C-alpha cells in the first residue's frame, strides 16, 4: 500500500472513535480489515500486507492513546471551535495530522499538513481544507 492508502485507512479507523467506546477499538480494527478483504459490487477487495496492517494498527493505537493530549492541543489552536463543534471527519483528520507532526519523526510536518488537506478535500465540505490547513499551520515550525 502507498503511504496515502495507509493514511486513508488510519483516518477511517480514527473516524470510528467518535461513535464507539475506545475499549471497542480492537474489535473495530478487526471489522475494518475484514471489510477491506471482502469483495463488493462496487470495489475490489483490498489486500493488506502484514507489514501494512501492523503499521496501521500501531499508528491508530498510538493516536487513540494520546487523544486527550491531541484534543487539548487542537482546542487551543482552533480558536472559537471546540472539539465537540468540529465535524467528525475534520476531527479525525486533525488528530491524525497532529499526531504525525508531534510524534512521528518519519513524516515531515509539511507532508502531514498536505496529506491532511487532501483527506479533507476528499471527505469533508468545501471549507474544511482551508480550516485544517490553518489549524495545523500553528503546529509547524
C-alpha positions as CSV (number, residue, x, y, z in Angstrom):
1,X,0.0,0.0,0.0
2,X,1.1,3.6,-0.6
3,X,1.6,6.0,2.3
4,X,-1.6,7.8,1.1
5,X,-3.6,4.5,1.2
6,X,-2.2,3.7,4.7
7,X,-3.1,7.2,5.9
8,X,-6.6,6.8,4.4
9,X,-7.1,3.5,6.4
10,X,-5.9,5.2,9.6
11,X,-8.3,8.1,9.0
12,X,-11.2,5.7,8.5
13,X,-10.4,3.9,11.7
14,X,-10.0,7.1,13.7
15,X,-13.3,8.3,12.4
16,X,-14.9,5.5,14.3
17,X,-13.6,6.7,17.6
18,X,-16.4,9.2,18.0
19,X,-19.0,6.5,17.6
20,X,-17.7,3.8,19.9
21,X,-16.3,3.2,23.3
22,X,-12.5,3.3,23.0
23,X,-12.4,-0.1,24.6
24,X,-14.1,-1.5,21.5
25,X,-11.3,-0.3,19.2
26,X,-9.6,-3.7,18.8
27,X,-12.9,-5.1,17.6
28,X,-13.4,-2.2,15.3
29,X,-9.9,-2.7,13.8
30,X,-10.7,-6.4,13.1
31,X,-14.0,-5.5,11.5
32,X,-12.3,-2.9,9.4
33,X,-9.8,-5.3,8.0
34,X,-12.5,-7.9,7.4
35,X,-14.4,-5.4,5.4
36,X,-11.3,-4.5,3.3
37,X,-10.8,-8.1,2.4
38,X,-14.3,-8.6,1.1
39,X,-15.3,-8.2,-2.5
40,X,-18.2,-5.9,-3.1
41,X,-20.1,-5.0,-6.3
42,X,-18.5,-1.5,-6.3
43,X,-14.9,-2.2,-5.4
44,X,-12.4,-5.0,-5.4
45,X,-11.1,-6.4,-2.1
46,X,-8.0,-4.6,-0.9
47,X,-5.1,-6.8,0.1
48,X,-3.2,-5.5,3.1
49,X,0.2,-7.0,3.8
50,X,1.0,-8.0,7.3
51,X,3.6,-5.1,7.5
52,X,0.9,-2.6,6.4
53,X,-1.6,-4.0,8.8
54,X,0.9,-3.7,11.7
55,X,1.7,-0.1,10.7
56,X,-2.0,0.9,10.6
57,X,-2.8,-0.8,13.9
58,X,0.3,0.6,15.6
59,X,-0.4,4.2,14.5
60,X,-4.2,4.0,15.3
61,X,-3.5,2.7,18.8
62,X,-0.8,5.3,19.5
63,X,-3.1,8.1,18.3
64,X,-6.0,6.8,20.5
65,X,-3.7,6.5,23.4
66,X,-2.8,10.2,23.0
67,X,-6.3,11.5,22.2
68,X,-6.5,13.6,25.4
69,X,-3.3,15.4,24.7
70,X,-4.0,15.8,21.0
71,X,-7.5,17.1,21.6
72,X,-6.2,19.6,24.2
73,X,-3.7,21.0,21.6
74,X,-6.3,21.1,18.9
75,X,-8.7,23.0,21.2
76,X,-6.0,25.6,21.9
77,X,-5.2,26.0,18.2
78,X,-8.7,26.1,16.7
79,X,-9.8,29.4,18.2
80,X,-13.6,29.6,18.6
81,X,-14.0,25.9,17.8
82,X,-14.3,23.3,20.5
83,X,-13.6,19.7,19.8
84,X,-17.3,18.9,20.0
85,X,-18.2,21.6,17.5
86,X,-15.8,20.2,14.8
87,X,-17.1,17.8,12.2
88,X,-16.2,14.2,12.9
89,X,-14.2,13.8,9.7
90,X,-12.4,17.0,10.3
91,X,-11.6,16.0,13.8
92,X,-10.2,12.6,12.7
93,X,-8.1,14.3,10.1
94,X,-6.7,16.8,12.5
95,X,-6.0,14.1,15.1
96,X,-4.0,12.1,12.6
97,X,-2.1,15.1,11.2
98,X,-1.2,16.5,14.7
99,X,0.0,13.1,15.8
100,X,2.2,13.0,12.7
101,X,3.5,16.5,13.3
102,X,4.2,16.0,17.1
103,X,5.1,12.3,17.4
104,X,6.1,10.8,14.1
105,X,9.6,11.9,13.1
106,X,9.4,9.9,9.9
107,X,6.9,12.3,8.4
108,X,7.8,15.9,7.7
109,X,5.4,18.5,9.0
110,X,4.6,19.8,5.5
111,X,3.8,16.3,4.3
112,X,1.4,15.8,7.3
113,X,-0.4,19.0,6.6
114,X,-0.6,18.4,2.8
115,X,-2.0,14.9,3.3
116,X,-4.5,16.2,5.9
117,X,-5.7,18.9,3.4
118,X,-6.0,16.2,0.7
119,X,-8.1,14.0,3.0
120,X,-10.3,17.0,3.8
121,X,-10.8,17.6,0.1
122,X,-12.0,14.0,-0.3
123,X,-14.1,13.6,2.8
124,X,-15.2,17.0,4.1
125,X,-17.0,20.1,2.9
126,X,-15.5,22.8,0.8
127,X,-14.3,25.0,3.7
128,X,-12.6,22.2,5.6
129,X,-9.3,22.1,3.7
130,X,-8.6,25.7,4.5
131,X,-9.6,25.4,8.1
132,X,-7.5,22.3,8.6
133,X,-4.5,23.9,6.9
134,X,-4.9,27.0,9.2
135,X,-5.1,24.9,12.4
136,X,-2.2,22.7,11.5
137,X,0.0,25.6,10.4
138,X,0.1,26.7,14.1
139,X,2.0,23.5,14.9
140,X,4.6,23.6,12.2
141,X,7.9,25.3,12.6
